[in-house]
Amino acid sequence: MDHRAGESVVDNHSSSKKRLITGNQAVALGALRAGVKVVTGYPGTPSSGALGSLIEMDLEGERHVEWSTNEKVAFEIAAGAAWAGQRAMCTMKMSGLNVASDSVFSIAHSGVNGGLVIYVADDPGAHAGMVEQDSRGYARMMDLPMLEPMTVGDAYEIVQVAFDLSERTGTPVFVRSVTAIANSHAPVMVMEPVPPAEREPILERDITKYTKAGSAIAQAQHRDVIARLEEAGSAIREMKLNELQLAAEPGGLGVIAAGAMGPYLNEGLELLGDVVSRQDPISVLRVRGTNPFPGDEVRALFDRCDTILVLEELEPYLERETWVEARRAGFDGRIVGKIDGPFGRVGEYGVKHVVRGVREALGLEETGSGGQDTVWDEAEALAAARPITVCAGCPHRGTFLAINQALRELKLKRDEVMVTGDIGCTILGMNPPFETVWNEVSMGASVGLAQGYVHSGLKTPVIATIGDSTFFHAGMPGLINAVQHQVELTLIVMDNQWTAMTGMQANPSTEEAYQPPGNRRVDLAELIPAMGVEHFFVMDPFELETATATVKEALELPGVKVVLSRQECAIQAQRRGLRAGRIRVDDEACTVCRRCITVTGCPAISLGEDTIVIDQGLCYGCGLCAQVCPFDAIETVSEERR
Amino acid sequence: MREGVGSRSYDVYLVGVGGQGVLTIADLIAEAAMEDGLGVNVYPTKGMAQRGGSVKVQVRLGREGIGPEIPERGADLVVAMERSEALKAVRYVKPGGEFLVFGRVWEPTRVMLGKADYPSLEQVGDKVRAAGARWRYVDPDELPSREGRPVPANVYVLGAAVGQTGLGEVVDADRVAAVVAKRWERYAAVNETAFRAGLEADVDGS
C-alpha cells in the first residue's frame, strides 16, 4: 500500500467494480477479499454496518458470519478459529472492546496461527452517546499492532493488509476506525471476494502457548508478545504504511497526522495556501500504523525539522511518544499538540484543527471567524430542541407508563424510587414525557447498580430496567447474583425481540423465522424462571391496566421479582405489514385536553383545529393513547394484534 | 477538470428531520456524481431516533479521499428540509454560498404544546443573510401533487437544488433524474414529476 495520501485505492483488475460503500462495508468487503472464514461481532454504533453488511449478503456455507451474544464471546469464537489456523475477524464498537478485553489480552500473549483481525470503531464526538474513548490505548496495553484507515477506500485495503500482517507475525491485529470514516460513503474499487483458503484445522497441543499456567509460561509469552509487536513494526515500516514526505530543505515544520487526520491535513494546508508557502518547508508523516509507535519515521522528522505538530483526535498517544522519542534523540524543538499547544482531548477533529495547529506551530496569529461565531451561536440558540423519544408504537412506551402509574398507585413519589437504566432503546425512558429511568452505565449494569442501591439502605422499592439483547449480553450474571444473595428488587426485562437501537439485528430472543436458518430462539420466559427467580411475571405493555397491576404486584412482593414485558418492536412488525390495531378519533368527544400527547409523547399524534390528529402512516395502533384518554374520544377499531 | 484536489470541489451541507429523506437526497447526489467520475464522500450523522430527530449529511464532491467533515464557512450549498433545522447549518455555509430552505415546519412536541418557541421564517432568513449567504427559499405549499397526493418532498427539493443552485453545474440534471428513476422503479412516474417540478421550482431569492 504505497499510494499517495488523498488518493483512493484504484485497481484495474477486470473483476473489480467501483461501488459507493460505507467505511464499514469497506471493512467487510476487504475481509472477504482477504479470504476470511469466520466473522463474529456484537452490534454497536458506529461499527454495526461491517458485520451487518456481511449478514445481508447471505454468504455461502464456506464462511461463518454471526451476531454473537456479546463481544467477549464473539472475540473468543474468532480467536478459536484463528488458533485452528483459519482467517477470522471480530467487530465491535469501542465499548465492546472493554467487554472483550479480558480475552483479547490473553490471546495477544499467546499469539495466533490463522490471521485474526479485531475491527473496533471509536466515536470521537460521541455522536451515538457512551464514553468518548480512544481504543488506541488498548493496542498499547496489549502490545498489539493497530492500523487505521485515512479514508473509506483505505479501509478496504487496510483490512487485507491486517490479515497478512497477522499471519506474518502470528499476532492479532487491530483495525481501528472512527465514526466519520465508518459511516461515510465513498466510491471504492471493490474486487471479487476470495473464498477462504482450504486449510485443515490445526489441533495443536502446547500448554506453553495455549495456557497461562505458571510464571514461566506467562513471562515467556510476555516476551513473545513484545517481540511480535516489534516484528510487526518492522513489517509496517517495510510496507511504508506510514507515509513520510520530507521537505527538500532542512528546517521548518514537521506534521504528524494520525489516521483520519491525513486527508484533513491536505485540505488545511491548501486552505492556508500562501501563508504556508511563504514560510519554511513542511515535512509530513501520515500515520496508518498507530501502534507500535513509528519511531524511525518520527526521528527522520526530528533530523529535518525545527518544530513538530501532532494532529490526532482524542488522547495524545502519538504525542507523548514523540516527547519521549525527542528526549532520546536530543531533539529540542517545540512539539505542538495537546500537551503544549492549542488542542483539547475532547471531540471530533476536522480541517479547522489543522489550520489552527499549523498557525500555532508557525507562530502566526489566529484569524478567528471575524465575529461570525456570534451569528452562528445565535442561530443555533434559536433552533427548536428535539429531544428524542421512543418511536410511534414502541412497546417500551407502555412499560414506562405502567411503571409510572404503578408508583402513583402505590403512593410513591417518582423522585423517591430508583429506576436504573441500561443500554439500548430502553434508555429512552430517561426523557420526557416518561422520565422514568435515572441512569445509564454499560451493558447489563442496571441489574448490579440496583443491588447497590438496595444495600445502601433505601426504604423504597428499587427497579432495574433492561432490554432483551442487553440482558443476554451482560445482564444475566447480575440477575444470578441477585438471586444468590436474595436482593429485594424488581427487574423489568423489556423484550422487543430485536437489538433495535443499533439497526435491528437478530438476537437470541428473535423469532426463529427471522433468524438465520438453523438458529434457535432462547425463550426468556423459560430462561428467567430457570435462573431461580421465584416471582416471575409476563406482561403485555400495550395493555396498560393489567401491565400496571403486574408491576404493582411485583413491587409489593419480597425477594427477586422479574417482569418480562413482551411485545415486538413496532418498526420491525410494521416492516412485515403488521399493525396492532387501527386508531380512530371521535371528533365530537375530543376536548383537545392534550392528555394523549402529554402522557404518551407519541410522534404519531398532533394537534388539529379542534381535535387531535393521528398520522395513520406512523401509527401502529398500540392503543395506548386510547387507554389514557379521559373522554373515550380515541378508540381502537380493529384488533389485528398478533 | 474533475481530478485532483480543488479542481472542481463542491461541498453540500444538508439538514433536516429524521423521516424527511435527507439521507436519501445525499445518496442520490453522490450516486450521480460517482457515475460522472467525480470524487465523493458522504458523511451522514443522525441521532438515535428513527424519526423526528435532527439529521445532517455532509456531501463533498470533486475530490478523491477528502476528509468527511465540511469546515465552518466551507459549504458551497446548504440544503435545509426543515425551517428550524436550517439554523444549525448557518455555521457551515460559505460567505457568498447558497442556502436553500424548504420551509416545512416539523414541530417538536413541546412546541406543539406551546411550551417552547419555534423560529419564524424571518428569523431564519436574517441569520442566513447575516452569515453572508444567498437566501434560496422553496415554499412547501408549492409542493405539487400527482393523482391527488403530494409528491415526495425530498425528490422535489433535490430537483430544486439541481435546477436552481450551483449544484446543477457540478452534477448533471439528467444523470440525477436517471439515478432517481433507478432507485425506485415502481414509483418512477411520481418521482419524475417531483424531480422535474423541483428543477423548475419557484425559488425566492429575496
HADDOCK unambig.tbl for C-alpha pairs under 7 A between the chains (distance, minus, plus):
assign (segid A and resid 6 and name CA) (segid B and resid 64 and name CA) 6.32 0.50 0.50
assign (segid A and resid 6 and name CA) (segid B and resid 65 and name CA) 4.54 0.50 0.50
assign (segid A and resid 6 and name CA) (segid B and resid 66 and name CA) 6.43 0.50 0.50
assign (segid A and resid 7 and name CA) (segid B and resid 64 and name CA) 5.73 0.50 0.50
assign (segid A and resid 7 and name CA) (segid B and resid 65 and name CA) 5.36 0.50 0.50
assign (segid A and resid 8 and name CA) (segid B and resid 64 and name CA) 6.11 0.50 0.50
assign (segid A and resid 8 and name CA) (segid B and resid 65 and name CA) 5.52 0.50 0.50
assign (segid A and resid 128 and name CA) (segid B and resid 47 and name CA) 6.65 0.50 0.50
assign (segid A and resid 128 and name CA) (segid B and resid 48 and name CA) 6.55 0.50 0.50
assign (segid A and resid 151 and name CA) (segid B and resid 65 and name CA) 5.88 0.50 0.50
assign (segid A and resid 180 and name CA) (segid B and resid 43 and name CA) 6.53 0.50 0.50
assign (segid A and resid 180 and name CA) (segid B and resid 68 and name CA) 6.08 0.50 0.50
assign (segid A and resid 183 and name CA) (segid B and resid 43 and name CA) 6.33 0.50 0.50
assign (segid A and resid 183 and name CA) (segid B and resid 44 and name CA) 6.81 0.50 0.50
assign (segid A and resid 184 and name CA) (segid B and resid 41 and name CA) 6.47 0.50 0.50
assign (segid A and resid 184 and name CA) (segid B and resid 42 and name CA) 5.27 0.50 0.50
assign (segid A and resid 184 and name CA) (segid B and resid 43 and name CA) 4.31 0.50 0.50
assign (segid A and resid 184 and name CA) (segid B and resid 44 and name CA) 6.69 0.50 0.50
assign (segid A and resid 184 and name CA) (segid B and resid 68 and name CA) 6.90 0.50 0.50
assign (segid A and resid 185 and name CA) (segid B and resid 41 and name CA) 5.67 0.50 0.50
assign (segid A and resid 185 and name CA) (segid B and resid 42 and name CA) 4.96 0.50 0.50
assign (segid A and resid 185 and name CA) (segid B and resid 43 and name CA) 6.52 0.50 0.50
assign (segid A and resid 186 and name CA) (segid B and resid 40 and name CA) 5.55 0.50 0.50
assign (segid A and resid 186 and name CA) (segid B and resid 41 and name CA) 4.75 0.50 0.50
assign (segid A and resid 186 and name CA) (segid B and resid 42 and name CA) 6.50 0.50 0.50
assign (segid A and resid 187 and name CA) (segid B and resid 34 and name CA) 6.76 0.50 0.50
assign (segid A and resid 187 and name CA) (segid B and resid 40 and name CA) 6.72 0.50 0.50
assign (segid A and resid 263 and name CA) (segid B and resid 65 and name CA) 6.69 0.50 0.50
assign (segid A and resid 263 and name CA) (segid B and resid 66 and name CA) 5.55 0.50 0.50
assign (segid A and resid 263 and name CA) (segid B and resid 67 and name CA) 5.05 0.50 0.50
assign (segid A and resid 264 and name CA) (segid B and resid 67 and name CA) 5.30 0.50 0.50
assign (segid A and resid 350 and name CA) (segid B and resid 69 and name CA) 6.22 0.50 0.50
assign (segid A and resid 350 and name CA) (segid B and resid 71 and name CA) 6.97 0.50 0.50
assign (segid A and resid 351 and name CA) (segid B and resid 71 and name CA) 5.99 0.50 0.50
assign (segid A and resid 352 and name CA) (segid B and resid 71 and name CA) 6.47 0.50 0.50
assign (segid A and resid 372 and name CA) (segid B and resid 131 and name CA) 6.83 0.50 0.50
assign (segid A and resid 375 and name CA) (segid B and resid 127 and name CA) 6.68 0.50 0.50
assign (segid A and resid 375 and name CA) (segid B and resid 130 and name CA) 6.90 0.50 0.50
assign (segid A and resid 375 and name CA) (segid B and resid 131 and name CA) 6.87 0.50 0.50
assign (segid A and resid 376 and name CA) (segid B and resid 90 and name CA) 6.02 0.50 0.50
assign (segid A and resid 376 and name CA) (segid B and resid 91 and name CA) 5.07 0.50 0.50
assign (segid A and resid 379 and name CA) (segid B and resid 87 and name CA) 5.16 0.50 0.50
assign (segid A and resid 379 and name CA) (segid B and resid 88 and name CA) 6.90 0.50 0.50
assign (segid A and resid 379 and name CA) (segid B and resid 90 and name CA) 6.88 0.50 0.50
assign (segid A and resid 379 and name CA) (segid B and resid 127 and name CA) 6.04 0.50 0.50
assign (segid A and resid 380 and name CA) (segid B and resid 87 and name CA) 5.56 0.50 0.50
assign (segid A and resid 380 and name CA) (segid B and resid 88 and name CA) 5.28 0.50 0.50
assign (segid A and resid 382 and name CA) (segid B and resid 119 and name CA) 6.09 0.50 0.50
assign (segid A and resid 383 and name CA) (segid B and resid 84 and name CA) 5.09 0.50 0.50
assign (segid A and resid 383 and name CA) (segid B and resid 85 and name CA) 6.39 0.50 0.50
assign (segid A and resid 383 and name CA) (segid B and resid 87 and name CA) 5.92 0.50 0.50
assign (segid A and resid 383 and name CA) (segid B and resid 118 and name CA) 6.96 0.50 0.50
assign (segid A and resid 383 and name CA) (segid B and resid 119 and name CA) 6.48 0.50 0.50
assign (segid A and resid 384 and name CA) (segid B and resid 84 and name CA) 6.19 0.50 0.50
assign (segid A and resid 384 and name CA) (segid B and resid 117 and name CA) 6.78 0.50 0.50
assign (segid A and resid 384 and name CA) (segid B and resid 118 and name CA) 5.63 0.50 0.50
assign (segid A and resid 386 and name CA) (segid B and resid 53 and name CA) 5.97 0.50 0.50
assign (segid A and resid 386 and name CA) (segid B and resid 54 and name CA) 6.95 0.50 0.50
assign (segid A and resid 386 and name CA) (segid B and resid 108 and name CA) 5.89 0.50 0.50
assign (segid A and resid 388 and name CA) (segid B and resid 49 and name CA) 5.92 0.50 0.50
assign (segid A and resid 388 and name CA) (segid B and resid 53 and name CA) 6.09 0.50 0.50
assign (segid A and resid 389 and name CA) (segid B and resid 49 and name CA) 6.99 0.50 0.50
assign (segid A and resid 391 and name CA) (segid B and resid 50 and name CA) 6.81 0.50 0.50
assign (segid A and resid 501 and name CA) (segid B and resid 48 and name CA) 6.95 0.50 0.50
